[in-house]
Amino acid sequence: MTMIRSMTGYGRGQGRAEGFAFSVEIRTVNHRFCEIAVRMPREFLFAEEAIKRAVQRHVARGRVDVYVSVTTDGTVPRTVSVDWGLLHGFRAAIDAVRDALGLEERLTLRDVLALSDVFVIGESALDGERVLPALLAAVDEAARAVRAMREAEGAQLAADLERRVARVESRIDAIAARAPEAIANYRHRLENRVRELLADAAVDEGRLLTEVALFAERTNVEEEITRLRSHCRQFRELMRRDEPIGRQLDFLVQEMNREINTIGAKANDLAISQLVVDTKSELEKIREQVQNIE
């Protein structure tokens, strides 16, 4: 069973605890390594490393953005404190204005309540151990959804790659079949050319065979074809592993390109050259798809 996973995914999760409601969104895209960035309210930063570990249980590679939003249901205890320094500053300023203008009014409690930022409203001390399980459950739910999406897209990638590898193999077979014909054609062209140059003189069959043998040695691509077929088999075997394989597939595609380029450099035949161009085009499409595999 093919187990390829894409590196593109999205998932959401939710959780509740101690009056807090957590909403978690995770988005993943291509990346060479596993890079996780978590964005959430400052008071929950204590959970950052635990969140990353929870995500890594489902995502092995890719750029991962985790967004955590937190709301309260009104039952979370809140605190009110007074900024005494600011309050005394306001009073001194008000007294100075009153004295300068000769006013009689005095500062009242209602006036104090209207002063901006003197009263600071905040949450009570957060008990991280009590809310962390619910938060991590929301992260796990989102990460599982991401994994499911990556697996679904991976199945489509696998089907496309299977077709493209089959096309590469068919072109390799065509090159292997064409190679002996290329040598025979070379001998025929060489013999005709020699006869044209020597007119009615006898052709040195031994020398002709030597030239054809040298040509066959220079253009021999059996080793490259063998390695290409081996790479195609390895490619398929990797696609059936239930583990991150993107880097290994990328390396194999590089090796396949190296072999087909060597065949192109050796080939002295138009038909083989065209097959090489077609194969390189197919390998480039495979390389593009591999870039999105975990």
Secondary structure, 3 states (H helix, E strand, C coil): CCCCCECCEEEEEEEEECCEEEEEEEEEECCCCEEEEEECCHHHHHHHHHHHHHHHCCCCCEEEEEEEEEEECCCCCEEEEECHHHHHHHHHHHHHHHHHHCCCCCCCHHHHHCCCCCEEEEECCCCHHHHHHHHHHHHHHHHHHHHHHHHHHHHHHHHHHHHHHHHHHHHHHHHHHHHHHHHHHHHHHHHHHHHHHHCCCCCCHHHHHHHHHHHHHHCCCHHHHHHHHHHHHHHHHHHCCCCCCHHHHHHHHHHHHHHHHHHHHHCCCHHHHHHHHHHHHHHHHHHHHHCCEC
